[in-house]
């Protein structure tokens, strides 16, 4: 298994600092979720008109782009939102292919009161349209266990309904357990055969309704060893990616602290799991 971090954790770092730090610490890849002050990569020249130079710089560093993470969603509340998400997905597919990255992350999307059965039908049709948009592209889509899709049985239903080998699961190992009370073994049973990517984070509970406070890896009570064991026994060989949400949570430790701590702790967990 390989290690990466998302750029959510270092929103003030330029490309050279991201790459040099990752290489020095022993990471294998970078997951791009925003860059500097901009969250959406398709608004930046480094990932559009100047993407060839960006790719050369990354390749020269010896690192991979493990994924590019979009804000697109499978479920949309109306046609305007559906078109927006589809167009955004298309832009990120261009970026992924331009950086030789295998995956574009999308969310399941908040249901906003829509009954689940109807939302599943809408999301299925939307994702089928997204899969069609992959024609001629190398990158595939990964849907994250997020929003009302932290229940892995729901994500399984969506993946099964779409029935495409271009769409896979991203197991954010924090959300199903912390917010849904789902055991790692249950998550793996439901979607393990479709998991191609992971996000790792740790936390402690602040209430019994999913409230939490993020911690450095191993300082919380997410069953990380059990999760990694599920992955190892299941034959997973992809990325274990730190999603340190510094962009959204300014109170978190700086990346200079979190990034080396993650790689040191994760190596111990991998060895012992």
N, C-alpha and C positions, 0 to 999 in steps of 0.2 A: 504494500500500500504506500501511496505517496502523500506528501504534505503540501498544503497551500494555505494562503490566507486571502481574504477578500479585501479590496481597497476601501471598504467601509471602515476598516480599522485605522487607516492612515490618510484621512481626507486632506491633509496639508502637504503631503509628500508628492514631489514630481516623479516622473518615470525613472530617472536615474537613481534616485534614493530608494524607490520601491524595489527596483531590480538588484541594486547593490546590497541592500539589507537582506533581501530574501536569499541571495546567493551566499552571503557571509554566514547567515544563520543555518543554512542547510536545507532550505525549502526547495521543492521541486517545481512549483508552479504558482501562478497568480490568477485569482478570480477577479475580474474587473467589474465592480459595482460602483460606478461613478469614478470621477477623476478630478482632483483638486476641488473647486467650488461647484462643479456641475455633476448632477446625479446621472443624467442621461447621456451616454457616450455618443449617440448619433448627432448630438449638438456640438461636438468638438472636432476640430480639424485633425487632431492626432488620431482620430478613429474613423475619419471619413476621407478627405482629400489627401491627408498625410499618412494614411494607414500603412502604406508600404514601408515607409521609413520607421514607423513604430514597430512593425513586425521585425524588421532587420535588427533593430536595437534589442528587442526581446530575445531573438534567436542568438544574437551575439553573446548575450549574457548566459546562455545555456539553460534558460528556464522555459517552461511551457505556459501557455494561457490555458488553465484548466477548465475555465468556463467564462462566459460573459453573462452577466445577470441583468435582465431587463425588469421593467415594471409591468409588462403585459400580463393579462389575466385570462384564464380560460372562461370564467363566467363573466358575462357583461349584462348590465342592467337595461341597456337599450341598444338600438342600432348604431347610434353615434359612438357609444363606448366600444361596441364590437369592432367597428371599422378602425377606431383609434388603436385598439390593441393589436389588430391584425397588421396594420401599417407599421406599428412599433416593432412587432415581431420580425417583419421583413427587414427592417433596418438593422436589427441585431444579428440576423442571420448573415447579412453582408459583412458585419464587423467580425463575427465568429470565423467566417471563411477567410476573411482578410488577415486574421491573426492565427490561422490554422488551429482554431479551438474547436473541440468536438461538440460542445453543448451551448445552448441558449436556455437560461433559466426563465420560466414564467411562474406566476402564482396561480393558485386555483381561483382566488378572488372571493371577496366577501359577498354573502348572499343578500344582505340588506333586507331580510324579511321574506325573501322569495322561498316558497316551499322547496325542500331539497329535491324531490322528484322532478319538479319543473326545472330547477337550476341544473340538475344533472343532464337533462335533455338539452338545455341551451349550451352548457359547457361542452357537451359532446359534439354538437354541430360546429361550435366555434373552433374547437381543437382540430376537427377534421379539415376545416378550411385552412388552419395554420399548417397542417401536414401537407396539404396541396401546395402551399407557398414554399415548401422546402424543395420542390422539384428543381433539379440541377444544382442544389447546394450540397455541401458535405456535412454541415452541422446538423445535429438532431436537437430535439426539444426535451427538456427535463422540467417536470412540474413538481413544485415544492410542497411538502407537508406544511401548509400554512393556512391561515384564516379558518374557514369552516371545513377545510380539507385536512385538518390535523388528524381527524379520524381516518386512519389508513384504509378502512373498508370503503370509505367514500372515494378516496383516490384510486383504489383498486377498481371500483365500479367504472370510474371515468376512463381509466386506461383500457379496461376490457371493452367498454363500449366503442372506443375509438378504434381499437384493434389494429394498430399500426406499429411496425418495427422502427418507426422514426420518433416515437414518443416514449419517454421513460420517466422514472421517479427520482426525485431528489429527496433523500431522507434528511430533513433537518431534525437531528436527533433530540433536540431540546423540546420542540413544540408538542409532539404527540404525548410525550411523557409528562411534561410540566403542566400543560394547559388542558390536556385531555385525559390524563391519568392512564394512558395506554402503556402496557408493558412492552419493552423492546422486542421480546419474543413474538408478541402479537403483531407488532408492526412488520417485523421481518416475515412472518407467516403470510401476511396479507400482500405485501408488495416487494418482498425480497428478490423475487425473480425479475423485477423491473428496476431495481435500484442500480443506478449507474454513477451516482454522485452523492456526497454527503456534506452537510454543514454541521460543525461542532461548536457548542458553547456550553457553559455551565452556569448554574444559578442556585439560589436558595429560595424557598417559598416564603412569601410574606402574608399569605392567607390561604384559604382552602378552595379558592375559586380560580386558581391559575396565576394569581399575582406573584411576582418574583423580583428578585434583585440579582443582576448578573454578577458573576465572580470570575476570577481567573480560573483556568482549567484545574479541576481537582479540588478546588476550594468550596465547591457547592455540593449538592447531593444528587445530581443527575447520575444515573448508574452507567458511567462511561465505560468501565471495564466490561460490563455485561453487553453493552451495545457493540463494542469492538469485537467481543467474542462472537456475537451473532454474525457480524460481517465476516470475520475470519472463517468460521465454520461454514458459512454460506458461499465461500469462495470469492468474496469481493476483493478486487485488486486495484480499485480506483483511488480517488483522492479522499483524504480526511481533511476537510477545509475549515480553518478557523474563521468563523463569522463574528468578529469583534466589532460590535456596532457603535464605534466611537462617533461616527457621523451623526447618529441619532441621540446618543447618550454621552454628553460631554463630560459627565462625572466619572466615566470609566478611566482606568489607568491608560497612560499613553502607550502607543504602539511599541516604543522602545522597551517597555516593560512586558507587555502582553505577548508580543511576537516571540521573543526568545523563551519565555516561560512556557508557552504552548508547545513549542517543538520539543523542549526538554521533557515536559510532562507526558506528552502524547507518545513519545518513544518508550517511556516506561510502561504506559498502559498497553501499547501494542505488544511489548515483550511479555507482559504478565497475563494478558487475556487468553 
